[in-house]
Amino acid sequence: MTRYMPLFRSCKTLRQLNELHAHLLVTNLFNTAQASTKLIESYAQMGSVKSSTHVFETYQNPDSFMWGVLIKCHAWSHAFEEAISLYNRMLCNVAQITSFVFPSVLRACAGFGDMFTGAKVHGRIIKCGFDNDPFIETSLLGLYGELGCLNDARKVFDDIPVRDLVSWSSIISCYVDKGEANEALELFRLSVHERVKLDWVIMLSVTEACSKLGILKLAKSIHGYIVRRRVDTCMTFQDDCLGPVLIELYAGCGKLDYCEKALHAIGETNVVSWNTLISINARQGLFEKALVLFVQMRKRGLMLDFFSLSSAISACGNVGSLQLGRQIHGYAIKQCILGEFVENALIGMYSRCGFSDSSYMIFNDASVWGNLLNGCRIHQRMDMIPGIEKDILKSRTGDTGHYSLLSNIYAEIGNWAAREKTRGIMERSGHKKVPGYSSI
């Protein structure tokens, strides 16, 4: 069977895997636990969990490891309820459970939000004597953290005899994700006191916690720690993840000038950091500053992406800079960076600059009708509404957001007959507005 393992790795399509499966059946190698287990895993990796389940069901007396692989495959595919159901079936069919099973079951409990089953699994882990397994400990932290049971997560963490980098990272991120920034920073201080060699993943969580608190002195302290320690060889100021987080860190403290200093310290060739700084200025309403940064970014010859363009185009619309907006539009066409985000930003820009008809001529497409309608409403271009409505009706789109927006626009201008007509079309076509949903 060992010589077949490279063949599993060489299968790139589901058809190739089916052919290998057929060969194993013909040669009777399918009946070996190793072959069946590998098939279960391979089918799941190809996205066919149904085939994985079929292979499992046709194998007689699967052992604990094979059960664990199938449970893991369902957890991978976010079929959490099925994974929990398989675990319960396994308890009735397997006398001795291996530790390999539990991390996947705990992940499934967390994903499905099943704290009751999760607690029962924790009890069985203790009963089986696996509570000191590092993989299981980390999975327990993930379970309790994701379901908001931070006290239980902390108890698991405190009971770990030898806490490694992964356990520190897990517990800190648990508190950050649930908005408990102060507790996360206390754990960070404890890790520093215990001389844990922290990596950039932990520092991302720490800077996020600090940003939520918005305390400048603390932000400087964290930044200084990073400079002094450099944490490890892969966390430098050129890191695409750390750069934006440092910028967000100072933005959380309301210090945009420090954000620019961080950008220059990180390295001016970091596109993600430039995008983050432009976005932050735009969020703060400093649209002209955002455009200045965008122009500086272009002058440095950096490769602009859809995020850079959409942020700059939105800023153009807010300051009424139609000329620069058109230049960016031309650049986007030339570089083939037109996508949903960029197109929606362009529609918003043209509408805000009073050129809704231009955006309608260029982007008359179902994916952007919501933005077109909204632009017409904001700039009182009611003359364009009937044409857009005609296109929407012609397309027979099932997006109820378009019909609801049309109905609201007619109500705002007092055209109650048109409003009732639109509502009637929705009712006759069977469309119902989904609560809390909009295409915009």
C-alpha positions as CSV (number, residue, x, y, z in Angstrom):
1,M,0.0,0.0,0.0
2,T,2.9,2.4,0.7
3,R,3.7,2.6,-3.0
4,Y,0.2,4.0,-3.7
5,M,0.6,7.0,-1.4
6,P,2.4,9.2,-4.0
7,L,-0.6,8.4,-6.3
8,F,-3.0,10.0,-3.8
9,R,-0.9,13.1,-3.8
10,S,-0.8,13.2,-7.6
11,C,-4.6,13.2,-7.9
12,K,-5.6,16.8,-8.9
13,T,-9.2,16.2,-9.9
14,L,-12.1,14.2,-8.5
15,R,-12.1,12.0,-11.7
16,Q,-8.5,11.0,-11.1
17,L,-9.3,10.1,-7.5
18,N,-12.3,8.0,-8.7
19,E,-10.0,6.1,-11.1
20,L,-7.5,5.4,-8.2
21,H,-10.4,4.3,-6.0
22,A,-11.6,1.9,-8.8
23,H,-8.1,0.5,-9.1
24,L,-7.9,-0.1,-5.3
25,L,-11.2,-2.0,-5.5
26,V,-10.0,-4.2,-8.4
27,T,-6.7,-5.0,-6.6
28,N,-8.6,-5.6,-3.3
29,L,-6.4,-3.0,-1.5
30,F,-9.5,-1.0,-0.7
31,N,-10.2,-3.4,2.2
32,T,-7.0,-2.2,4.1
33,A,-7.6,0.4,6.8
34,Q,-4.8,2.6,5.4
35,A,-6.2,2.7,1.9
36,S,-9.8,3.5,3.1
37,T,-8.6,6.1,5.5
38,K,-6.6,7.9,2.8
39,L,-9.5,7.7,0.4
40,I,-11.8,9.3,3.0
41,E,-9.3,12.2,3.6
42,S,-8.6,12.6,-0.2
43,Y,-12.3,12.8,-1.1
44,A,-12.9,15.5,1.5
45,Q,-9.9,17.5,0.3
46,M,-11.5,17.4,-3.2
47,G,-14.7,18.8,-1.7
48,S,-16.7,15.5,-1.8
49,V,-17.5,14.7,1.8
50,K,-20.4,12.6,0.5
51,S,-17.9,10.3,-1.1
52,S,-15.8,10.2,2.0
53,T,-18.9,9.1,4.0
54,H,-19.7,6.4,1.4
55,V,-16.2,5.0,1.6
56,F,-16.4,4.9,5.4
57,E,-19.9,3.3,5.5
58,T,-18.7,0.5,3.2
59,Y,-15.7,-0.4,5.4
60,Q,-16.4,-3.0,8.1
61,N,-15.5,-2.3,11.7
62,P,-13.7,1.1,11.3
63,D,-11.2,1.9,14.1
64,S,-11.1,5.0,16.2
65,F,-8.6,6.7,13.9
66,M,-10.8,6.2,10.8
67,W,-13.8,7.6,12.8
68,G,-11.6,10.6,13.7
69,V,-10.5,11.2,10.1
70,L,-14.2,11.3,8.9
71,I,-15.1,13.6,11.8
72,K,-12.2,15.9,10.9
73,C,-13.4,15.9,7.2
74,H,-16.8,17.1,8.2
75,A,-15.4,19.7,10.5
76,W,-13.1,20.9,7.6
77,S,-16.2,21.3,5.5
78,H,-18.1,23.2,8.2
79,A,-20.6,20.3,8.5
80,F,-20.4,20.7,12.3
81,E,-23.8,19.1,13.2
82,E,-22.9,15.9,11.1
83,A,-19.4,15.8,12.8
84,I,-21.0,15.9,16.3
85,S,-23.5,13.2,15.2
86,L,-20.6,11.0,14.0
87,Y,-18.9,11.4,17.3
88,N,-22.0,10.2,19.1
89,R,-22.2,7.2,16.8
90,M,-18.6,6.4,17.4
91,L,-19.1,6.3,21.2
92,C,-21.6,3.4,20.6
93,N,-19.3,1.5,18.3
94,V,-15.7,2.0,19.5
95,A,-14.4,0.7,22.8
96,Q,-11.2,2.8,23.0
97,I,-11.0,6.3,21.6
98,T,-7.7,7.9,20.6
99,S,-6.7,11.5,21.4
100,F,-6.7,12.2,17.6
101,V,-10.5,12.4,17.6
102,F,-11.1,15.2,20.2
103,P,-9.6,18.3,18.5
104,S,-12.0,17.9,15.5
105,V,-15.0,17.2,17.8
106,L,-14.3,20.3,19.8
107,R,-13.9,22.4,16.6
108,A,-17.3,21.1,15.5
109,C,-18.9,21.9,18.9
110,A,-17.5,25.5,18.7
111,G,-18.6,25.9,15.0
112,F,-22.1,24.6,15.8
113,G,-22.4,26.6,19.0
114,D,-23.1,23.4,21.1
115,M,-21.7,24.2,24.5
116,F,-23.6,21.3,26.1
117,T,-21.9,18.7,23.9
118,G,-18.6,20.5,24.2
119,A,-18.7,20.3,28.0
120,K,-19.5,16.6,27.8
121,V,-16.6,16.1,25.4
122,H,-14.3,17.9,27.9
123,G,-15.4,15.6,30.6
124,R,-14.6,12.5,28.5
125,I,-11.2,14.0,27.6
126,I,-10.4,14.2,31.4
127,K,-11.8,10.7,31.9
128,C,-9.6,9.3,29.2
129,G,-6.5,11.1,30.6
130,F,-6.0,13.3,27.5
131,D,-6.3,16.7,29.3
132,N,-2.6,17.4,29.1
133,D,-2.4,16.8,25.3
134,P,-1.2,20.2,23.8
135,F,-3.5,19.9,20.7
136,I,-6.5,19.1,22.8
137,E,-5.7,22.0,25.3
138,T,-5.5,24.4,22.4
139,S,-8.8,23.1,21.0
140,L,-10.5,23.5,24.4
141,L,-9.3,27.1,24.5
142,G,-10.8,27.6,21.0
143,L,-14.1,26.1,22.1
144,Y,-14.6,28.1,25.2
145,G,-13.2,31.3,23.6
146,E,-15.4,31.1,20.6
147,L,-18.5,30.5,22.6
148,G,-17.7,33.4,25.0
149,C,-17.0,31.2,28.1
150,L,-13.8,33.2,28.9
151,N,-13.7,32.0,32.6
152,D,-13.7,28.4,31.4
153,A,-11.0,29.2,28.8
154,R,-8.9,30.9,31.5
155,K,-9.2,27.9,33.8
156,V,-8.1,25.5,31.0
157,F,-5.2,27.9,30.3
158,D,-4.2,28.1,34.0
159,D,-4.2,24.3,34.3
160,I,-1.8,23.8,31.4
161,P,1.4,22.6,33.0
162,V,3.8,23.8,30.2
163,R,2.3,26.7,28.3
164,D,3.7,26.9,24.8
165,L,3.5,29.8,22.2
166,V,0.2,28.4,20.7
167,S,-1.6,28.3,24.0
168,W,-0.5,31.9,24.8
169,S,-1.7,33.0,21.4
170,S,-5.0,31.2,21.7
171,I,-5.9,32.7,25.1
172,I,-4.9,36.2,24.2
173,S,-6.9,36.1,20.9
174,C,-9.9,34.7,22.9
175,Y,-10.0,37.8,25.0
176,V,-9.4,40.2,22.1
177,D,-12.1,38.6,19.9
178,K,-14.7,39.1,22.7
179,G,-13.7,42.7,23.3
180,E,-11.9,42.1,26.6
181,A,-8.9,44.2,25.7
182,N,-7.7,44.9,29.3
183,E,-7.6,41.2,30.2
184,A,-5.8,40.5,26.9
185,L,-3.1,43.0,27.7
186,E,-2.8,41.6,31.3
187,L,-2.0,38.2,29.7
188,F,0.5,39.8,27.4
189,R,2.3,41.4,30.4
190,L,2.2,38.0,32.1
191,S,3.8,36.4,29.0
192,V,6.5,39.0,29.0
193,H,7.2,38.5,32.7
194,E,7.5,34.7,32.1
195,R,10.0,35.5,29.2
196,V,7.9,33.8,26.5
197,K,9.4,34.3,23.1
198,L,6.4,35.9,21.4
199,D,5.8,35.8,17.6
200,W,4.1,38.2,15.3
201,V,0.7,36.4,15.5
202,I,0.5,37.3,19.2
203,M,1.6,40.8,18.6
204,L,-1.2,41.3,16.1
205,S,-3.7,40.4,18.8
206,V,-1.9,42.6,21.3
207,T,-1.9,45.6,19.0
208,E,-5.6,45.1,18.2
209,A,-6.4,45.1,21.9
210,C,-4.4,48.2,22.5
211,S,-6.1,49.9,19.5
212,K,-9.5,49.2,21.1
213,L,-8.5,50.9,24.3
214,G,-7.1,54.0,22.4
215,I,-4.4,54.8,25.0
216,L,-1.5,56.5,23.3
217,K,1.1,55.8,26.0
218,L,0.2,52.1,25.9
219,A,0.4,52.1,22.1
220,K,3.9,53.6,22.2
221,S,4.9,51.0,24.8
222,I,3.7,48.1,22.6
223,H,5.4,49.6,19.5
224,G,8.6,50.0,21.5
225,Y,8.5,46.4,22.6
226,I,8.2,45.3,19.0
227,V,11.2,47.5,18.0
228,R,13.3,46.2,20.8
229,R,12.5,42.5,20.6
230,R,11.8,42.1,16.8
231,V,10.0,39.1,18.3
232,D,11.5,36.7,15.7
233,T,13.3,36.8,12.4
234,C,10.0,36.7,10.4
235,M,8.5,39.7,12.1
236,T,10.2,42.8,10.7
237,F,8.8,46.2,9.9
238,Q,8.3,45.2,6.3
239,D,5.7,42.5,7.3
240,D,2.5,43.0,5.4
241,C,0.4,42.0,8.4
242,L,2.2,44.0,11.2
243,G,2.4,47.2,9.2
244,P,-1.3,47.9,8.8
245,V,-1.9,46.8,12.4
246,L,0.6,49.4,13.7
247,I,-1.2,52.0,11.7
248,E,-4.6,51.0,13.0
249,L,-3.0,51.0,16.5
250,Y,-2.2,54.7,16.3
251,A,-5.5,55.5,14.5
252,G,-7.4,53.9,17.4
253,C,-5.6,56.5,19.6
254,G,-6.7,59.3,17.2
255,K,-3.1,60.0,16.2
256,L,-3.0,60.1,12.4
257,D,0.4,61.8,12.3
258,Y,1.8,58.8,14.2
259,C,0.2,56.6,11.5
260,E,2.3,58.3,8.8
261,K,5.4,57.9,10.9
262,A,4.7,54.2,11.3
263,L,4.3,53.9,7.6
264,H,7.7,55.5,6.9
265,A,9.3,53.2,9.6
266,I,7.6,50.1,8.2
267,G,8.8,50.8,4.7
268,E,7.3,52.9,1.9
269,T,7.0,50.0,-0.5
270,N,4.3,48.2,1.6
271,V,1.1,48.5,-0.5
272,V,-1.1,47.1,2.3
273,S,0.1,49.8,4.7
274,W,-0.5,52.6,2.2
275,N,-4.0,51.2,1.6
276,T,-4.7,51.1,5.3
277,L,-3.5,54.7,5.8
278,I,-5.6,56.0,2.9
279,S,-8.7,54.1,4.2
280,I,-8.2,55.4,7.7
281,N,-8.1,59.0,6.5
282,A,-11.2,58.5,4.4
283,R,-13.0,57.0,7.4
284,Q,-12.2,60.0,9.4
285,G,-13.6,62.3,6.7
286,L,-10.2,63.5,5.6
287,F,-10.8,62.9,2.0
288,E,-8.4,65.4,0.6
289,K,-5.6,64.0,2.7
290,A,-6.5,60.5,1.5
291,L,-6.1,61.7,-2.1
292,V,-2.8,63.3,-1.3
293,L,-1.6,60.0,0.0
294,F,-2.9,58.2,-3.0
295,V,-1.0,60.5,-5.3
296,Q,2.2,60.0,-3.3
297,M,1.6,56.2,-3.6
298,R,1.4,56.5,-7.4
299,K,4.5,58.6,-7.6
300,R,6.5,56.0,-5.8
301,G,5.5,53.5,-8.5
302,L,3.7,51.1,-6.2
303,M,1.4,48.5,-7.8
304,L,-2.2,49.8,-7.1
305,D,-4.9,47.2,-6.4
306,F,-8.7,47.3,-6.2
307,F,-8.6,48.4,-2.6
308,S,-6.3,51.4,-3.4
309,L,-8.5,52.4,-6.3
310,S,-11.9,52.0,-4.6
311,S,-10.7,54.0,-1.6
312,A,-9.3,56.8,-3.8
313,I,-12.4,56.9,-6.0
314,S,-14.7,57.2,-3.0
315,A,-12.6,60.1,-1.7
316,C,-12.9,61.8,-5.1
317,G,-16.6,61.5,-4.9
318,N,-16.7,63.1,-1.5
319,V,-14.6,66.1,-2.4
320,G,-16.1,66.4,-5.9
321,S,-12.8,65.8,-7.7
322,L,-14.3,64.5,-11.0
323,Q,-11.1,65.0,-13.0
324,L,-9.0,62.8,-10.7
325,G,-11.8,60.3,-10.5
326,R,-11.9,60.0,-14.3
327,Q,-8.1,59.6,-14.4
328,I,-8.3,56.7,-11.8
329,H,-11.2,55.2,-13.9
330,G,-8.9,55.3,-17.0
331,Y,-6.1,53.7,-15.0
332,A,-8.4,50.9,-13.7
333,I,-9.5,50.1,-17.3
334,K,-6.0,50.1,-18.6
335,Q,-4.7,47.8,-15.8
336,C,-7.9,45.6,-15.9
337,I,-8.6,46.2,-12.2
338,L,-12.4,46.8,-12.7
339,G,-14.3,44.6,-10.3
340,E,-17.4,44.9,-8.1
341,F,-15.7,47.1,-5.5
342,V,-14.1,49.5,-8.0
343,E,-17.3,49.7,-10.2
344,N,-19.5,50.5,-7.2
345,A,-17.0,53.2,-6.0
346,L,-17.0,54.7,-9.6
347,I,-20.8,54.8,-9.6
348,G,-20.8,56.5,-6.2
349,M,-18.2,59.0,-7.4
350,Y,-20.0,59.9,-10.7
351,S,-23.3,60.2,-8.8
352,R,-21.9,62.4,-6.1
353,C,-20.3,64.6,-8.8
354,G,-23.6,65.0,-10.4
355,F,-23.0,62.7,-13.4
356,S,-25.4,59.9,-12.6
357,D,-26.3,59.6,-16.3
358,S,-22.6,58.8,-17.1
359,S,-22.5,56.0,-14.5
360,Y,-25.8,54.7,-15.9
361,M,-24.4,54.6,-19.4
362,I,-21.1,52.9,-18.4
363,F,-22.3,50.5,-15.7
364,N,-25.9,49.5,-16.7
365,D,-25.7,46.1,-15.0
366,A,-27.7,44.2,-12.4
367,S,-24.9,44.1,-9.9
368,V,-24.8,47.9,-9.6
369,W,-28.4,49.0,-10.0
370,G,-28.7,49.5,-6.3
371,N,-25.9,52.0,-6.3
372,L,-27.3,53.7,-9.4
373,L,-30.7,54.1,-7.7
374,N,-29.2,55.4,-4.5
375,G,-27.1,57.9,-6.5
376,C,-30.2,59.2,-8.3
377,R,-32.0,59.5,-5.0
378,I,-29.2,61.5,-3.3
379,H,-28.8,63.9,-6.3
380,Q,-32.4,64.2,-7.1
381,R,-32.0,62.7,-10.6
382,M,-35.6,61.4,-10.7
383,D,-35.6,61.6,-14.5
384,M,-33.3,58.6,-14.6
385,I,-35.5,56.4,-12.4
386,P,-38.0,55.1,-15.1
387,G,-35.1,53.9,-17.3
388,I,-33.4,52.0,-14.5
389,E,-36.8,50.6,-13.4
390,K,-37.4,49.4,-17.0
391,D,-34.0,47.6,-17.0
392,I,-34.7,46.0,-13.6
393,L,-38.1,44.7,-14.8
394,K,-36.7,43.4,-18.1
395,S,-34.0,41.4,-16.2
396,R,-36.6,39.7,-14.0
397,T,-34.1,39.9,-11.2
398,G,-34.9,38.1,-7.9
399,D,-33.0,40.7,-5.8
400,T,-35.8,42.2,-3.7
401,G,-33.5,45.1,-2.6
402,H,-33.9,46.8,-6.0
403,Y,-37.7,46.7,-5.8
404,S,-37.7,47.9,-2.2
405,L,-35.4,50.8,-3.1
406,L,-37.5,51.8,-6.0
407,S,-40.6,51.7,-3.8
408,N,-39.0,53.8,-1.2
409,I,-37.8,56.4,-3.8
410,Y,-41.3,56.7,-5.2
411,A,-42.7,57.1,-1.6
412,E,-40.2,59.9,-0.9
413,I,-41.2,62.0,-3.9
414,G,-44.9,61.3,-3.2
415,N,-45.5,59.2,-6.3
416,W,-47.8,56.7,-4.5
417,A,-49.2,55.2,-7.7
418,A,-45.7,54.2,-8.9
419,R,-44.9,52.9,-5.4
420,E,-48.0,50.7,-5.4
421,K,-47.2,49.5,-8.9
422,T,-43.7,48.4,-7.8
423,R,-45.1,46.7,-4.7
424,G,-47.6,44.9,-6.9
425,I,-44.9,43.6,-9.2
426,M,-43.0,42.3,-6.2
427,E,-46.1,40.5,-4.9
428,R,-47.1,39.0,-8.3
429,S,-43.6,37.7,-8.9
430,G,-43.4,36.1,-5.5
431,H,-40.6,38.3,-4.2
432,K,-40.6,39.1,-0.5
433,K,-38.3,41.6,1.2
434,V,-35.9,39.7,3.5
435,P,-35.7,41.6,6.9
436,G,-32.4,43.4,7.4
437,Y,-31.2,42.7,3.9
438,S,-30.2,45.2,1.2
439,S,-28.2,45.0,-2.0
440,I,-26.3,48.2,-1.1
